[in-house]
Amino acid sequence: MRCAVLAAAFGLAVLAGAARADLASDFDTDEATGYRVQNYRAPVTRPVEGGERIDLPALDRLRDEGAVLIDTMPQRGGYDPATGAWRIVDKRETIPGATWLPETGRGRLEPRLAAYFARHLARLTGGDRGRAIVFFCLADCWMSWNAVKRAAALGYGRLYWFADGTDGWADAERPLIEAVPPPVLPFEDR
């Protein structure tokens, strides 16, 4: 009897801990949009909305098929509003063939960056909303999760999330290359 009571108490403690984790996760998420808006470097506990989570072999297959790869890693320096040039504070190495679109995985995007994201998706896919797009960042990062959700809202249909990001790529002893993001156009939000 005592073991059953202890097991029940343990079960309730586990459920209470899970509920607290869900509350913390809800706190980090914008209720209106569903985007993660803070604490981006944390285990991703939800299925990706609008896309499919993939592993390294699936990434290889999609790359072979001509998928667009987009790195959403943020850049601490931001961009110069006057010129649109990114202020590279932290060098970024990415998966070969990927385009780096910094800051586009944030939960709240300023209009200029939202337009930057939409313009580059259209450019990289040639306007084909059915073309495969793979988003990534680092492991345990919500930025690329947000980007998949945002691309789905723009009408793109073949979206994939490589949750292991450049960490998983490097762990598989694959080379990374230096990334250079395209500038944000001065008229991007008009």
N, C-alpha and C positions, 0 to 999 in steps of 0.2 A: 504494500500500500504506500509506504513511504517513498519507494522508488517511483511509483506512478505519479505521486504529488510533485516530486522533484523534477521528473521529466516534463510534466505539464507546466511547471514554473519556468523551466528552461525554455520550453517552446514559446511561452508568452514573452519571455525576455527577448528571444530571437525576433519574434514578430514586432515587438515594440522598437527594437533596433532598426528593423527594416522600415518601419513606418517613419522613424526619425530620418533615415536616409532619404526616403521619398520626399519628406517635407523639405529637407535641405536641397534636394534636386529641384523641387517645385519652386523654391525660393530663387534659384539660379535661372529659372525659366520665365520668360515673359508670358503671362497668362493669356494675353490677347493674341499673340502670334505663335506661340509654341517654340520660339527660338531660344537657345541658351544664350544668356546675356552677361554672364560673369562666371568666374571659376572655370575657364575653358580647359585648363589642364587638369582633368579629372577623368576617372574611368567613365566611359559612355555606357549608361545603363539602359538606354532605350533603343529599340530598333530604329534604323534610319527611316525617316519619313520621305516617301517619294522615290526611293531608290533601293538598291540591294547592297548589303555588306559583302565584300569579296576578300579572298585571301590572295597570296602571292601567285599561285598557279593560274587563278582566274585573271589576275592582272596581266600576267604574261600573255594569256590568250587574247584578251581585249586589246592589248598593245599590238599584237600581231595582226589583229583585224582592223587596225587604224583608229582606235579610240583616241579621243582627246584627253590629255592628262592635265589636270589643273591643281596646282599647289596653292593652298590658301594660308600658308604661314604668315602671321602678322609681321610687320616691320616697326620696330620701336620708334624709328625716326619719323614715320609718317611720310607725307609728300608735301612739297612746296605748293601752296595754293596758287601762287602766281605763275609758276612754270609747269606744274604737274610732275616734275621730276621727283623720284623717290629719294629720300635722305637715308642712305644705307648705313645704318649703325651696326647692324648684325649681319655679317656675311651669311648668305643662305646657299646651301648645297641641296640640290633636288634630283629627282629621278630624270635620267636623260629623256629628252623629248617633251618634258612637261613645261607648261607656261606658269609662271609665278604671278598670281594676282593677290598681292598682299592685302590684308585687312578685309577681304570680301567674305570671310567666314564669321565676322562678328554678328551678334544677335540683332544689333541695331546699326544700320548703315546710313550714313549721311547721303543725301540725294546724289551727290557727285559720284560717290563710290558705288552706289546702286546702279547708276547709269554705266559706269566703268565695267562693272561685272556683266551687265546685260549686253553691252556692246562687244566685249571680248568673247562671250559665249557665242554670239551670232557670228563673229568673225572666225573663230576657231572651228566652228561646225559648218561654216559655209551657209548658214541659215537653215540647216537641216536639223529640226528639233527631234528627229528620230536617231540622230547619230549618237553613238555611245560616248559618254563623258565619265571619266573617273576623277573623283575628288579625293585629295589626301592632304595631310599636314604632318603631324607627329603622332606617335602612339598616345592613347589616352588624351585626345584633344577633340573638343566639340566644334572647332572651327569648320572642318570639312563636313561634319554632320550638318551644320547649319547651311553650308553652301549647297549641299544636295537638296535640302528642303527648299531653299531659295530658287534653285534652278527648276525644280518641279513646279513651283508657283509661276515660273515664266513659261511653262508649257513644254519643257524638255521631258522626253519620255524614257530614255534609256540611260538612267543615272546609276552610278556605282560609287561606293564608298570603300576605299582601301584604308581601313581603320588603323592598320599598323604603320602607315605613312612611311616617311623616310627612315624612321628608326627600324622598322621591319625590313625595309629594303637593304639598309646597311648591315643589319644583323645577318642577312643572307649572303653577306660578303659580295654585294653588288656595288659597282661604282656610282658615286654621286657626282654631279657636275655643278659648277657655280651657276647660280640663278641670277638673272637680271630682269626685273619686272618692267613691263611696258609702262610708259608714263600715263598719268591721268590727264586727259585733255582739258585745257582751260575752259572749254564750253561744254564739258561732259554732262552737266545737269540741265542744260537748256534744251 
